[in-house]
Amino acid sequence: MKSCKATRIEAVLTVDSKGQILLPKELREKAGIKSGDRLVAIAGCDEKGEVCCLILVKGEVVDEGMKSVVSPLLRGIVA
């Protein structure tokens, strides 16, 4: 099973007028994301319950074991 060893900013994304987000080609290629692939959006909430951050995780990684993948990511951001 894969696990993340480092967390870093890869791209700044923009939401268009239709509410869609474009993942830059370079990022899609680095991540091996192809048309039809599924991504899971995980929302982090503040103490008021308002969404303050989003994390995208490949669908197949979630199927293998969500906690072991997301925990290291959150530690890298929050710590």
PyMOL Python script that loads the backbone (N, CA, C, O; Angstrom):
from pymol import cmd

cmd.read_pdbstr("""\
ATOM      1  N   MET A   1       0.830  -1.174   0.000  1.00  0.00           N
ATOM      2  CA  MET A   1       0.000   0.000   0.000  1.00  0.00           C
ATOM      3  C   MET A   1       0.882   1.248   0.000  1.00  0.00           C
ATOM      4  O   MET A   1       1.890   1.311   0.704  1.00  0.00           O
ATOM      5  N   LYS A   2       0.487   2.236  -0.800  1.00  0.00           N
ATOM      6  CA  LYS A   2       1.226   3.487  -0.854  1.00  0.00           C
ATOM      7  C   LYS A   2       0.893   4.358   0.345  1.00  0.00           C
ATOM      8  O   LYS A   2      -0.220   4.308   0.869  1.00  0.00           O
ATOM      9  N   SER A   3       1.857   5.155   0.775  1.00  0.00           N
ATOM     10  CA  SER A   3       1.592   6.185   1.773  1.00  0.00           C
ATOM     11  C   SER A   3       2.411   7.415   1.415  1.00  0.00           C
ATOM     12  O   SER A   3       3.491   7.302   0.835  1.00  0.00           O
ATOM     13  N   CYS A   4       1.904   8.571   1.756  1.00  0.00           N
ATOM     14  CA  CYS A   4       2.582   9.827   1.419  1.00  0.00           C
ATOM     15  C   CYS A   4       3.683  10.104   2.428  1.00  0.00           C
ATOM     16  O   CYS A   4       3.481   9.965   3.634  1.00  0.00           O
ATOM     17  N   LYS A   5       4.838  10.492   1.934  1.00  0.00           N
ATOM     18  CA  LYS A   5       5.970  10.792   2.798  1.00  0.00           C
ATOM     19  C   LYS A   5       6.211  12.290   2.922  1.00  0.00           C
ATOM     20  O   LYS A   5       6.889  12.733   3.849  1.00  0.00           O
ATOM     21  N   ALA A   6       5.654  13.086   1.983  1.00  0.00           N
ATOM     22  CA  ALA A   6       5.863  14.533   2.011  1.00  0.00           C
ATOM     23  C   ALA A   6       4.613  15.225   1.484  1.00  0.00           C
ATOM     24  O   ALA A   6       3.866  14.669   0.678  1.00  0.00           O
ATOM     25  N   THR A   7       4.406  16.434   1.951  1.00  0.00           N
ATOM     26  CA  THR A   7       3.289  17.244   1.493  1.00  0.00           C
ATOM     27  C   THR A   7       3.850  18.578   1.034  1.00  0.00           C
ATOM     28  O   THR A   7       4.647  19.205   1.732  1.00  0.00           O
ATOM     29  N   ARG A   8       3.416  19.013  -0.172  1.00  0.00           N
ATOM     30  CA  ARG A   8       3.883  20.297  -0.681  1.00  0.00           C
ATOM     31  C   ARG A   8       2.831  20.878  -1.608  1.00  0.00           C
ATOM     32  O   ARG A   8       1.963  20.159  -2.103  1.00  0.00           O
ATOM     33  N   ILE A   9       2.909  22.164  -1.838  1.00  0.00           N
ATOM     34  CA  ILE A   9       2.005  22.814  -2.778  1.00  0.00           C
ATOM     35  C   ILE A   9       2.506  22.515  -4.179  1.00  0.00           C
ATOM     36  O   ILE A   9       3.664  22.786  -4.500  1.00  0.00           O
ATOM     37  N   GLU A  10       1.640  21.959  -5.014  1.00  0.00           N
ATOM     38  CA  GLU A  10       1.996  21.601  -6.387  1.00  0.00           C
ATOM     39  C   GLU A  10       1.449  22.592  -7.400  1.00  0.00           C
ATOM     40  O   GLU A  10       2.056  22.791  -8.452  1.00  0.00           O
ATOM     41  N   ALA A  11       0.309  23.220  -7.105  1.00  0.00           N
ATOM     42  CA  ALA A  11      -0.317  24.134  -8.059  1.00  0.00           C
ATOM     43  C   ALA A  11      -1.333  24.995  -7.336  1.00  0.00           C
ATOM     44  O   ALA A  11      -1.849  24.624  -6.281  1.00  0.00           O
ATOM     45  N   VAL A  12      -1.610  26.144  -7.917  1.00  0.00           N
ATOM     46  CA  VAL A  12      -2.701  26.995  -7.454  1.00  0.00           C
ATOM     47  C   VAL A  12      -3.808  26.847  -8.491  1.00  0.00           C
ATOM     48  O   VAL A  12      -3.583  27.074  -9.680  1.00  0.00           O
ATOM     49  N   LEU A  13      -4.991  26.470  -8.049  1.00  0.00           N
ATOM     50  CA  LEU A  13      -6.106  26.183  -8.949  1.00  0.00           C
ATOM     51  C   LEU A  13      -7.106  27.326  -8.930  1.00  0.00           C
ATOM     52  O   LEU A  13      -7.230  28.051  -7.942  1.00  0.00           O
ATOM     53  N   THR A  14      -7.821  27.474 -10.048  1.00  0.00           N
ATOM     54  CA  THR A  14      -8.835  28.510 -10.160  1.00  0.00           C
ATOM     55  C   THR A  14     -10.176  27.855 -10.457  1.00  0.00           C
ATOM     56  O   THR A  14     -10.254  26.904 -11.235  1.00  0.00           O
ATOM     57  N   VAL A  15     -11.231  28.372  -9.831  1.00  0.00           N
ATOM     58  CA  VAL A  15     -12.587  27.903 -10.099  1.00  0.00           C
ATOM     59  C   VAL A  15     -13.154  28.792 -11.197  1.00  0.00           C
ATOM     60  O   VAL A  15     -13.124  30.017 -11.086  1.00  0.00           O
ATOM     61  N   ASP A  16     -13.676  28.168 -12.271  1.00  0.00           N
ATOM     62  CA  ASP A  16     -14.214  28.964 -13.379  1.00  0.00           C
ATOM     63  C   ASP A  16     -15.675  29.349 -13.118  1.00  0.00           C
ATOM     64  O   ASP A  16     -16.235  29.013 -12.075  1.00  0.00           O
ATOM     65  N   SER A  17     -16.281  30.050 -14.068  1.00  0.00           N
ATOM     66  CA  SER A  17     -17.650  30.545 -13.905  1.00  0.00           C
ATOM     67  C   SER A  17     -18.678  29.428 -13.772  1.00  0.00           C
ATOM     68  O   SER A  17     -19.783  29.663 -13.284  1.00  0.00           O
ATOM     69  N   LYS A  18     -18.328  28.213 -14.201  1.00  0.00           N
ATOM     70  CA  LYS A  18     -19.227  27.066 -14.078  1.00  0.00           C
ATOM     71  C   LYS A  18     -19.000  26.308 -12.769  1.00  0.00           C
ATOM     72  O   LYS A  18     -19.676  25.315 -12.500  1.00  0.00           O
ATOM     73  N   GLY A  19     -18.057  26.774 -11.963  1.00  0.00           N
ATOM     74  CA  GLY A  19     -17.745  26.095 -10.708  1.00  0.00           C
ATOM     75  C   GLY A  19     -16.788  24.930 -10.873  1.00  0.00           C
ATOM     76  O   GLY A  19     -16.615  24.134  -9.950  1.00  0.00           O
ATOM     77  N   GLN A  20     -16.167  24.822 -12.035  1.00  0.00           N
ATOM     78  CA  GLN A  20     -15.245  23.721 -12.306  1.00  0.00           C
ATOM     79  C   GLN A  20     -13.814  24.132 -11.979  1.00  0.00           C
ATOM     80  O   GLN A  20     -13.443  25.301 -12.076  1.00  0.00           O
ATOM     81  N   ILE A  21     -13.024  23.135 -11.590  1.00  0.00           N
ATOM     82  CA  ILE A  21     -11.615  23.351 -11.266  1.00  0.00           C
ATOM     83  C   ILE A  21     -10.779  22.586 -12.276  1.00  0.00           C
ATOM     84  O   ILE A  21     -11.028  21.409 -12.540  1.00  0.00           O
ATOM     85  N   LEU A  22      -9.798  23.253 -12.831  1.00  0.00           N
ATOM     86  CA  LEU A  22      -8.900  22.608 -13.792  1.00  0.00           C
ATOM     87  C   LEU A  22      -7.614  22.213 -13.086  1.00  0.00           C
ATOM     88  O   LEU A  22      -6.959  23.046 -12.458  1.00  0.00           O
ATOM     89  N   LEU A  23      -7.251  20.924 -13.192  1.00  0.00           N
ATOM     90  CA  LEU A  23      -5.951  20.475 -12.696  1.00  0.00           C
ATOM     91  C   LEU A  23      -4.966  20.654 -13.850  1.00  0.00           C
ATOM     92  O   LEU A  23      -5.165  20.080 -14.921  1.00  0.00           O
ATOM     93  N   PRO A  24      -3.914  21.436 -13.652  1.00  0.00           N
ATOM     94  CA  PRO A  24      -2.962  21.661 -14.735  1.00  0.00           C
ATOM     95  C   PRO A  24      -2.392  20.344 -15.285  1.00  0.00           C
ATOM     96  O   PRO A  24      -2.209  19.374 -14.551  1.00  0.00           O
ATOM     97  N   LYS A  25      -2.123  20.339 -16.578  1.00  0.00           N
ATOM     98  CA  LYS A  25      -1.635  19.143 -17.266  1.00  0.00           C
ATOM     99  C   LYS A  25      -0.399  18.571 -16.576  1.00  0.00           C
ATOM    100  O   LYS A  25      -0.307  17.360 -16.378  1.00  0.00           O
ATOM    101  N   GLU A  26       0.542  19.425 -16.212  1.00  0.00           N
ATOM    102  CA  GLU A  26       1.776  18.952 -15.566  1.00  0.00           C
ATOM    103  C   GLU A  26       1.463  18.198 -14.268  1.00  0.00           C
ATOM    104  O   GLU A  26       2.074  17.167 -13.986  1.00  0.00           O
ATOM    105  N   LEU A  27       0.522  18.706 -13.490  1.00  0.00           N
ATOM    106  CA  LEU A  27       0.144  18.050 -12.239  1.00  0.00           C
ATOM    107  C   LEU A  27      -0.560  16.721 -12.513  1.00  0.00           C
ATOM    108  O   LEU A  27      -0.287  15.724 -11.844  1.00  0.00           O
ATOM    109  N   ARG A  28      -1.471  16.705 -13.499  1.00  0.00           N
ATOM    110  CA  ARG A  28      -2.148  15.445 -13.854  1.00  0.00           C
ATOM    111  C   ARG A  28      -1.140  14.396 -14.290  1.00  0.00           C
ATOM    112  O   ARG A  28      -1.247  13.231 -13.906  1.00  0.00           O
ATOM    113  N   GLU A  29      -0.158  14.802 -15.093  1.00  0.00           N
ATOM    114  CA  GLU A  29       0.856  13.844 -15.552  1.00  0.00           C
ATOM    115  C   GLU A  29       1.697  13.333 -14.395  1.00  0.00           C
ATOM    116  O   GLU A  29       1.950  12.132 -14.300  1.00  0.00           O
ATOM    117  N   LYS A  30       2.137  14.230 -13.508  1.00  0.00           N
ATOM    118  CA  LYS A  30       2.935  13.825 -12.340  1.00  0.00           C
ATOM    119  C   LYS A  30       2.181  12.837 -11.461  1.00  0.00           C
ATOM    120  O   LYS A  30       2.753  11.886 -10.926  1.00  0.00           O
ATOM    121  N   ALA A  31       0.869  13.090 -11.324  1.00  0.00           N
ATOM    122  CA  ALA A  31       0.050  12.257 -10.441  1.00  0.00           C
ATOM    123  C   ALA A  31      -0.526  11.040 -11.149  1.00  0.00           C
ATOM    124  O   ALA A  31      -1.150  10.189 -10.515  1.00  0.00           O
ATOM    125  N   GLY A  32      -0.320  10.953 -12.458  1.00  0.00           N
ATOM    126  CA  GLY A  32      -0.859   9.821 -13.203  1.00  0.00           C
ATOM    127  C   GLY A  32      -2.375   9.842 -13.286  1.00  0.00           C
ATOM    128  O   GLY A  32      -3.009   8.788 -13.323  1.00  0.00           O
ATOM    129  N   ILE A  33      -2.959  11.029 -13.316  1.00  0.00           N
ATOM    130  CA  ILE A  33      -4.415  11.166 -13.390  1.00  0.00           C
ATOM    131  C   ILE A  33      -4.829  11.252 -14.847  1.00  0.00           C
ATOM    132  O   ILE A  33      -4.331  12.082 -15.607  1.00  0.00           O
ATOM    133  N   LYS A  34      -5.758  10.369 -15.219  1.00  0.00           N
ATOM    134  CA  LYS A  34      -6.234  10.313 -16.604  1.00  0.00           C
ATOM    135  C   LYS A  34      -7.738  10.565 -16.638  1.00  0.00           C
ATOM    136  O   LYS A  34      -8.416  10.505 -15.612  1.00  0.00           O
ATOM    137  N   SER A  35      -8.241  10.845 -17.826  1.00  0.00           N
ATOM    138  CA  SER A  35      -9.674  11.053 -18.011  1.00  0.00           C
ATOM    139  C   SER A  35     -10.438   9.858 -17.459  1.00  0.00           C
ATOM    140  O   SER A  35     -10.091   8.710 -17.740  1.00  0.00           O
ATOM    141  N   GLY A  36     -11.464  10.123 -16.685  1.00  0.00           N
ATOM    142  CA  GLY A  36     -12.274   9.056 -16.106  1.00  0.00           C
ATOM    143  C   GLY A  36     -11.815   8.600 -14.731  1.00  0.00           C
ATOM    144  O   GLY A  36     -12.554   7.898 -14.041  1.00  0.00           O
ATOM    145  N   ASP A  37     -10.600   8.986 -14.314  1.00  0.00           N
ATOM    146  CA  ASP A  37     -10.134   8.615 -12.977  1.00  0.00           C
ATOM    147  C   ASP A  37     -11.017   9.285 -11.930  1.00  0.00           C
ATOM    148  O   ASP A  37     -11.571  10.361 -12.159  1.00  0.00           O
ATOM    149  N   ARG A  38     -11.134   8.634 -10.787  1.00  0.00           N
ATOM    150  CA  ARG A  38     -11.952   9.176  -9.698  1.00  0.00           C
ATOM    151  C   ARG A  38     -11.046   9.761  -8.628  1.00  0.00           C
ATOM    152  O   ARG A  38     -10.056   9.151  -8.225  1.00  0.00           O
ATOM    153  N   LEU A  39     -11.407  10.960  -8.175  1.00  0.00           N
ATOM    154  CA  LEU A  39     -10.724  11.616  -7.071  1.00  0.00           C
ATOM    155  C   LEU A  39     -11.724  11.810  -5.945  1.00  0.00           C
ATOM    156  O   LEU A  39     -12.892  12.113  -6.191  1.00  0.00           O
ATOM    157  N   VAL A  40     -11.272  11.637  -4.716  1.00  0.00           N
ATOM    158  CA  VAL A  40     -12.121  11.834  -3.552  1.00  0.00           C
ATOM    159  C   VAL A  40     -11.711  13.150  -2.912  1.00  0.00           C
ATOM    160  O   VAL A  40     -10.531  13.374  -2.644  1.00  0.00           O
ATOM    161  N   ALA A  41     -12.690  14.025  -2.664  1.00  0.00           N
ATOM    162  CA  ALA A  41     -12.425  15.300  -1.990  1.00  0.00           C
ATOM    163  C   ALA A  41     -12.708  15.126  -0.502  1.00  0.00           C
ATOM    164  O   ALA A  41     -13.810  14.747  -0.106  1.00  0.00           O
ATOM    165  N   ILE A  42     -11.706  15.407   0.307  1.00  0.00           N
ATOM    166  CA  ILE A  42     -11.843  15.313   1.756  1.00  0.00           C
ATOM    167  C   ILE A  42     -11.838  16.737   2.296  1.00  0.00           C
ATOM    168  O   ILE A  42     -10.912  17.503   2.032  1.00  0.00           O
ATOM    169  N   ALA A  43     -12.873  17.088   3.051  1.00  0.00           N
ATOM    170  CA  ALA A  43     -12.993  18.444   3.583  1.00  0.00           C
ATOM    171  C   ALA A  43     -12.508  18.479   5.024  1.00  0.00           C
ATOM    172  O   ALA A  43     -12.881  17.640   5.844  1.00  0.00           O
ATOM    173  N   GLY A  44     -11.674  19.462   5.313  1.00  0.00           N
ATOM    174  CA  GLY A  44     -11.261  19.733   6.683  1.00  0.00           C
ATOM    175  C   GLY A  44     -12.111  20.885   7.192  1.00  0.00           C
ATOM    176  O   GLY A  44     -12.324  21.863   6.476  1.00  0.00           O
ATOM    177  N   CYS A  45     -12.598  20.778   8.419  1.00  0.00           N
ATOM    178  CA  CYS A  45     -13.481  21.805   8.970  1.00  0.00           C
ATOM    179  C   CYS A  45     -12.857  22.461  10.192  1.00  0.00           C
ATOM    180  O   CYS A  45     -12.123  21.832  10.954  1.00  0.00           O
ATOM    181  N   ASP A  46     -13.169  23.747  10.360  1.00  0.00           N
ATOM    182  CA  ASP A  46     -12.690  24.470  11.537  1.00  0.00           C
ATOM    183  C   ASP A  46     -13.611  24.186  12.726  1.00  0.00           C
ATOM    184  O   ASP A  46     -14.531  23.374  12.630  1.00  0.00           O
ATOM    185  N   GLU A  47     -13.355  24.861  13.840  1.00  0.00           N
ATOM    186  CA  GLU A  47     -14.137  24.600  15.051  1.00  0.00           C
ATOM    187  C   GLU A  47     -15.613  24.975  14.911  1.00  0.00           C
ATOM    188  O   GLU A  47     -16.441  24.519  15.700  1.00  0.00           O
ATOM    189  N   LYS A  48     -15.955  25.805  13.908  1.00  0.00           N
ATOM    190  CA  LYS A  48     -17.354  26.177  13.659  1.00  0.00           C
ATOM    191  C   LYS A  48     -18.032  25.206  12.699  1.00  0.00           C
ATOM    192  O   LYS A  48     -19.227  25.334  12.431  1.00  0.00           O
ATOM    193  N   GLY A  49     -17.282  24.238  12.180  1.00  0.00           N
ATOM    194  CA  GLY A  49     -17.831  23.280  11.239  1.00  0.00           C
ATOM    195  C   GLY A  49     -17.798  23.754   9.801  1.00  0.00           C
ATOM    196  O   GLY A  49     -18.347  23.098   8.916  1.00  0.00           O
ATOM    197  N   GLU A  50     -17.151  24.901   9.557  1.00  0.00           N
ATOM    198  CA  GLU A  50     -17.040  25.433   8.200  1.00  0.00           C
ATOM    199  C   GLU A  50     -15.831  24.817   7.497  1.00  0.00           C
ATOM    200  O   GLU A  50     -14.772  24.643   8.100  1.00  0.00           O
ATOM    201  N   VAL A  51     -16.002  24.492   6.225  1.00  0.00           N
ATOM    202  CA  VAL A  51     -14.914  23.893   5.451  1.00  0.00           C
ATOM    203  C   VAL A  51     -13.795  24.921   5.296  1.00  0.00           C
ATOM    204  O   VAL A  51     -14.027  26.046   4.854  1.00  0.00           O
ATOM    205  N   CYS A  52     -12.577  24.518   5.666  1.00  0.00           N
ATOM    206  CA  CYS A  52     -11.436  25.424   5.559  1.00  0.00           C
ATOM    207  C   CYS A  52     -10.372  24.898   4.606  1.00  0.00           C
ATOM    208  O   CYS A  52      -9.503  25.656   4.174  1.00  0.00           O
ATOM    209  N   CYS A  53     -10.427  23.607   4.271  1.00  0.00           N
ATOM    210  CA  CYS A  53      -9.453  23.061   3.332  1.00  0.00           C
ATOM    211  C   CYS A  53     -10.022  21.819   2.655  1.00  0.00           C
ATOM    212  O   CYS A  53     -10.909  21.146   3.180  1.00  0.00           O
ATOM    213  N   LEU A  54      -9.484  21.542   1.478  1.00  0.00           N
ATOM    214  CA  LEU A  54      -9.870  20.363   0.717  1.00  0.00           C
ATOM    215  C   LEU A  54      -8.615  19.599   0.341  1.00  0.00           C
ATOM    216  O   LEU A  54      -7.596  20.193  -0.012  1.00  0.00           O
ATOM    217  N   ILE A  55      -8.694  18.293   0.417  1.00  0.00           N
ATOM    218  CA  ILE A  55      -7.594  17.422   0.005  1.00  0.00           C
ATOM    219  C   ILE A  55      -8.163  16.476  -1.049  1.00  0.00           C
ATOM    220  O   ILE A  55      -9.220  15.879  -0.846  1.00  0.00           O
ATOM    221  N   LEU A  56      -7.459  16.339  -2.179  1.00  0.00           N
ATOM    222  CA  LEU A  56      -7.869  15.389  -3.210  1.00  0.00           C
ATOM    223  C   LEU A  56      -7.024  14.135  -3.092  1.00  0.00           C
ATOM    224  O   LEU A  56      -5.799  14.206  -2.988  1.00  0.00           O
ATOM    225  N   VAL A  57      -7.684  12.989  -3.108  1.00  0.00           N
ATOM    226  CA  VAL A  57      -7.003  11.703  -2.994  1.00  0.00           C
ATOM    227  C   VAL A  57      -7.494  10.814  -4.127  1.00  0.00           C
ATOM    228  O   VAL A  57      -8.688  10.793  -4.425  1.00  0.00           O
ATOM    229  N   LYS A  58      -6.587  10.083  -4.759  1.00  0.00           N
ATOM    230  CA  LYS A  58      -6.986   9.157  -5.820  1.00  0.00           C
ATOM    231  C   LYS A  58      -7.938   8.108  -5.259  1.00  0.00           C
ATOM    232  O   LYS A  58      -7.736   7.586  -4.163  1.00  0.00           O
ATOM    233  N   GLY A  59      -8.973   7.812  -6.028  1.00  0.00           N
ATOM    234  CA  GLY A  59      -9.988   6.868  -5.590  1.00  0.00           C
ATOM    235  C   GLY A  59      -9.446   5.514  -5.193  1.00  0.00           C
ATOM    236  O   GLY A  59      -9.888   4.934  -4.201  1.00  0.00           O
ATOM    237  N   GLU A  60      -8.483   4.996  -5.963  1.00  0.00           N
ATOM    238  CA  GLU A  60      -7.961   3.664  -5.651  1.00  0.00           C
ATOM    239  C   GLU A  60      -7.168   3.640  -4.345  1.00  0.00           C
ATOM    240  O   GLU A  60      -7.063   2.592  -3.707  1.00  0.00           O
ATOM    241  N   VAL A  61      -6.619   4.765  -3.948  1.00  0.00           N
ATOM    242  CA  VAL A  61      -5.889   4.836  -2.678  1.00  0.00           C
ATOM    243  C   VAL A  61      -6.876   4.786  -1.517  1.00  0.00           C
ATOM    244  O   VAL A  61      -6.610   4.148  -0.498  1.00  0.00           O
ATOM    245  N   VAL A  62      -8.006   5.455  -1.671  1.00  0.00           N
ATOM    246  CA  VAL A  62      -9.033   5.445  -0.630  1.00  0.00           C
ATOM    247  C   VAL A  62      -9.517   4.019  -0.401  1.00  0.00           C
ATOM    248  O   VAL A  62      -9.718   3.604   0.740  1.00  0.00           O
ATOM    249  N   ASP A  63      -9.704   3.276  -1.476  1.00  0.00           N
ATOM    250  CA  ASP A  63     -10.162   1.901  -1.351  1.00  0.00           C
ATOM    251  C   ASP A  63      -9.179   1.038  -0.576  1.00  0.00           C
ATOM    252  O   ASP A  63      -9.583   0.068   0.065  1.00  0.00           O
ATOM    253  N   GLU A  64      -7.888   1.379  -0.625  1.00  0.00           N
ATOM    254  CA  GLU A  64      -6.864   0.559   0.023  1.00  0.00           C
ATOM    255  C   GLU A  64      -6.724   0.845   1.516  1.00  0.00           C
ATOM    256  O   GLU A  64      -6.234  -0.008   2.256  1.00  0.00           O
ATOM    257  N   GLY A  65      -7.129   1.987   1.960  1.00  0.00           N
ATOM    258  CA  GLY A  65      -6.977   2.293   3.380  1.00  0.00           C
ATOM    259  C   GLY A  65      -6.846   3.779   3.627  1.00  0.00           C
ATOM    260  O   GLY A  65      -5.735   4.309   3.629  1.00  0.00           O
ATOM    261  N   MET A  66      -7.922   4.440   3.830  1.00  0.00           N
ATOM    262  CA  MET A  66      -7.975   5.891   3.918  1.00  0.00           C
ATOM    263  C   MET A  66      -7.134   6.464   5.058  1.00  0.00           C
ATOM    264  O   MET A  66      -6.376   7.409   4.842  1.00  0.00           O
ATOM    265  N   LYS A  67      -7.249   5.931   6.222  1.00  0.00           N
ATOM    266  CA  LYS A  67      -6.589   6.522   7.392  1.00  0.00           C
ATOM    267  C   LYS A  67      -5.077   6.584   7.225  1.00  0.00           C
ATOM    268  O   LYS A  67      -4.465   7.596   7.568  1.00  0.00           O
ATOM    269  N   SER A  68      -4.471   5.541   6.713  1.00  0.00           N
ATOM    270  CA  SER A  68      -3.016   5.514   6.586  1.00  0.00           C
ATOM    271  C   SER A  68      -2.511   6.491   5.541  1.00  0.00           C
ATOM    272  O   SER A  68      -1.338   6.865   5.565  1.00  0.00           O
ATOM    273  N   VAL A  69      -3.378   6.915   4.615  1.00  0.00           N
ATOM    274  CA  VAL A  69      -2.976   7.875   3.587  1.00  0.00           C
ATOM    275  C   VAL A  69      -3.205   9.303   4.054  1.00  0.00           C
ATOM    276  O   VAL A  69      -2.334  10.155   3.881  1.00  0.00           O
ATOM    277  N   VAL A  70      -4.357   9.576   4.640  1.00  0.00           N
ATOM    278  CA  VAL A  70      -4.724  10.943   4.992  1.00  0.00           C
ATOM    279  C   VAL A  70      -3.995  11.431   6.242  1.00  0.00           C
ATOM    280  O   VAL A  70      -3.614  12.599   6.306  1.00  0.00           O
ATOM    281  N   SER A  71      -3.797  10.584   7.216  1.00  0.00           N
ATOM    282  CA  SER A  71      -3.155  11.018   8.468  1.00  0.00           C
ATOM    283  C   SER A  71      -1.804  11.680   8.235  1.00  0.00           C
ATOM    284  O   SER A  71      -1.574  12.764   8.772  1.00  0.00           O
ATOM    285  N   PRO A  72      -0.888  11.078   7.454  1.00  0.00           N
ATOM    286  CA  PRO A  72       0.400  11.741   7.224  1.00  0.00           C
ATOM    287  C   PRO A  72       0.250  13.081   6.489  1.00  0.00           C
ATOM    288  O   PRO A  72       1.011  14.011   6.755  1.00  0.00           O
ATOM    289  N   LEU A  73      -0.706  13.192   5.584  1.00  0.00           N
ATOM    290  CA  LEU A  73      -0.939  14.439   4.875  1.00  0.00           C
ATOM    291  C   LEU A  73      -1.334  15.534   5.832  1.00  0.00           C
ATOM    292  O   LEU A  73      -0.806  16.644   5.773  1.00  0.00           O
ATOM    293  N   LEU A  74      -2.273  15.222   6.724  1.00  0.00           N
ATOM    294  CA  LEU A  74      -2.746  16.215   7.666  1.00  0.00           C
ATOM    295  C   LEU A  74      -1.663  16.619   8.661  1.00  0.00           C
ATOM    296  O   LEU A  74      -1.572  17.788   9.037  1.00  0.00           O
ATOM    297  N   ARG A  75      -0.858  15.679   9.084  1.00  0.00           N
ATOM    298  CA  ARG A  75       0.240  16.006   9.989  1.00  0.00           C
ATOM    299  C   ARG A  75       1.202  16.984   9.329  1.00  0.00           C
ATOM    300  O   ARG A  75       1.695  17.907   9.977  1.00  0.00           O
ATOM    301  N   GLY A  76       1.470  16.786   8.050  1.00  0.00           N
ATOM    302  CA  GLY A  76       2.383  17.663   7.330  1.00  0.00           C
ATOM    303  C   GLY A  76       1.856  19.077   7.172  1.00  0.00           C
ATOM    304  O   GLY A  76       2.638  20.024   7.097  1.00  0.00           O
ATOM    305  N   ILE A  77       0.541  19.231   7.121  1.00  0.00           N
ATOM    306  CA  ILE A  77      -0.059  20.536   6.936  1.00  0.00           C
ATOM    307  C   ILE A  77      -0.309  21.223   8.275  1.00  0.00           C
ATOM    308  O   ILE A  77      -0.025  22.411   8.431  1.00  0.00           O
ATOM    309  N   VAL A  78      -0.834  20.484   9.228  1.00  0.00           N
ATOM    310  CA  VAL A  78      -1.250  21.044  10.510  1.00  0.00           C
ATOM    311  C   VAL A  78      -0.102  21.220  11.465  1.00  0.00           C
ATOM    312  O   VAL A  78      -0.077  22.192  12.220  1.00  0.00           O
ATOM    313  N   ALA A  79       0.838  20.324  11.456  1.00  0.00           N
ATOM    314  CA  ALA A  79       1.923  20.313  12.448  1.00  0.00           C
ATOM    315  C   ALA A  79       2.847  21.487  12.366  1.00  0.00           C
ATOM    316  O   ALA A  79       3.793  21.584  13.147  1.00  0.00           O
TER     317      ALA A  79
END
""", "prot")
cmd.dss("prot")
cmd.show_as("cartoon", "prot")
cmd.util.cbc("prot")
cmd.orient("prot")
